[in-house]
Amino acid sequence: MKKIALLLLLSVVLTACAAATPIGEGPVSEVSQETEIAKAVEGTIAAELSAAETEIPASTEANNEPAATVTDEPAPTNTSTSTLLPEPTETASPTPTVTALAFDPSSDYGSPTILDSFASDSNWVDGNGNLPNSSFLRMALGTSQMLVTGKPASFDTWWFTWPSAADQYLEMRVEVENCDGRQAYGFIVRGPANAADARGYIVNFSCNGEYRLRRLDDLSPYTFEDLVPWTNSDLINAGDDEVNILGIRFIGDIITIFANGEQLDEVVDATYSSGRFGLFVNAGPPGDFTYIINELSFWDLD
């Protein structure tokens, strides 16, 4: 386990709320953690950052997190060759090729427990019926979509909704417009039952085509372990004006990450067995990063 003590000022803004849905109800909460220089909001904690950390810590509507060291590796050289075949004597009509997704959760699990197409914001509002709009995070309902904006540069920020489960599969279709570097989006899963604590598994995709799985253990001091450090994948569409489907599955202690219907990685970790999920954003330099969720699905596999 990797523990990071922060000398950055850590801001924790925690809001609990209830959201009514046809399935149940429970608290929604927001947390933020700064990755660069923390600014005091409502409570500060002094800690020390390791000099070995080269990445900027992140925020969740009140969190400080350092980033992992990345080693640039040369791109692999394509050594494949092609062979020219003789032309056929008869011209055949071309048959369209249909590529099916390697993993289709609806085929395996049936209809989702919750399918949020964002016709309303009822799964995400706080106890006063409002979406978050703070100095760290803004969420806004569009036309059948949710817009999630991280404001300060290099903060990990998340906002919990109410459903809680042990075994589960989560998937969301994300669209970006301006997307650069390690600005990132994703989920925090198996989080706390209320806003008095902060922990869970954070899976996120970055704008440069990387993914990471981090286990958050505490905020004070900020303690985490990177179960999968930043890793590049051709399965993630990188850059501006792209769409990705991010999926994560928990079956017991097995955590599986998916990108666009293909398995990215699988990890075994039994630290947290159940909990709530939420949306994650890191505005990374230069800040003010927005991603758009067109659809979010949740399968309770318990």
QUIQUI-V362817 format. One record per residue. RES is the residue in one small letter. PHI is phi in whole degrees, 0 to 359 (* if undefined). Layout:
BEGIN
[[RES;PHI] [RES;PHI]]
END
This chain:
BEGIN
[[m;*] [k;256] [k;245] [i;239] [a;266] [l;259] [l;260] [l;270] [l;288] [l;257] [s;249] [v;234] [v;244] [l;240] [t;233] [a;256] [c;206] [a;246] [a;231] [a;275] [t;219] [p;294] [i;259] [g;172] [e;205] [g;182] [p;277] [v;245] [s;211] [e;238] [v;220] [s;222] [q;223] [e;278] [t;252] [e;253] [i;259] [a;288] [k;247] [a;294] [v;241] [e;227] [g;161] [t;231] [i;226] [a;268] [a;207] [e;241] [l;269] [s;292] [a;292] [a;286] [e;282] [t;254] [e;265] [i;272] [p;298] [a;240] [s;222] [t;237] [e;43] [a;150] [n;211] [n;249] [e;217] [p;274] [a;252] [a;275] [t;286] [v;247] [t;254] [d;283] [e;244] [p;296] [a;294] [p;295] [t;273] [n;280] [t;255] [s;288] [t;237] [s;244] [t;244] [l;277] [l;258] [p;295] [e;291] [p;291] [t;286] [e;239] [t;271] [a;263] [s;291] [p;294] [t;256] [p;297] [t;264] [v;250] [t;259] [a;273] [l;296] [a;294] [f;229] [d;239] [p;299] [s;293] [s;291] [d;278] [y;241] [g;80] [s;292] [p;295] [t;298] [i;228] [l;242] [d;257] [s;260] [f;61] [a;290] [s;216] [d;254] [s;297] [n;279] [w;232] [v;282] [d;274] [g;297] [n;263] [g;81] [n;246] [l;281] [p;293] [n;207] [s;240] [s;286] [f;254] [l;218] [r;227] [m;239] [a;219] [l;276] [g;257] [t;277] [s;57] [q;199] [m;245] [l;258] [v;243] [t;239] [g;270] [k;266] [p;290] [a;294] [s;64] [f;250] [d;272] [t;228] [w;222] [w;220] [f;279] [t;253] [w;267] [p;298] [s;229] [a;203] [a;267] [d;284] [q;197] [y;230] [l;238] [e;211] [m;219] [r;262] [v;245] [e;241] [v;236] [e;252] [n;267] [c;215] [d;221] [g;56] [r;260] [q;301] [a;214] [y;219] [g;167] [f;238] [i;244] [v;229] [r;56] [g;276] [p;290] [a;287] [n;212] [a;278] [a;280] [d;219] [a;213] [r;192] [g;139] [y;254] [i;253] [v;246] [n;214] [f;256] [s;252] [c;291] [n;266] [g;86] [e;249] [y;224] [r;209] [l;237] [r;237] [r;261] [l;266] [d;254] [d;195] [l;254] [s;222] [p;283] [y;292] [t;232] [f;207] [e;221] [d;277] [l;289] [v;228] [p;290] [w;309] [t;223] [n;280] [s;213] [d;289] [l;285] [i;262] [n;284] [a;260] [g;98] [d;284] [d;53] [e;237] [v;234] [n;224] [i;252] [l;259] [g;229] [i;217] [r;236] [f;239] [i;234] [g;61] [d;262] [i;260] [i;246] [t;238] [i;252] [f;234] [a;228] [n;53] [g;82] [e;243] [q;287] [l;266] [d;197] [e;216] [v;224] [v;251] [d;205] [a;251] [t;297] [y;239] [s;259] [s;196] [g;151] [r;275] [f;237] [g;208] [l;268] [f;236] [v;212] [n;233] [a;281] [g;21] [p;303] [p;262] [g;95] [d;50] [f;258] [t;240] [y;237] [i;241] [i;259] [n;272] [e;199] [l;227] [s;235] [f;229] [w;251] [d;273] [l;260] [d;295]]
END
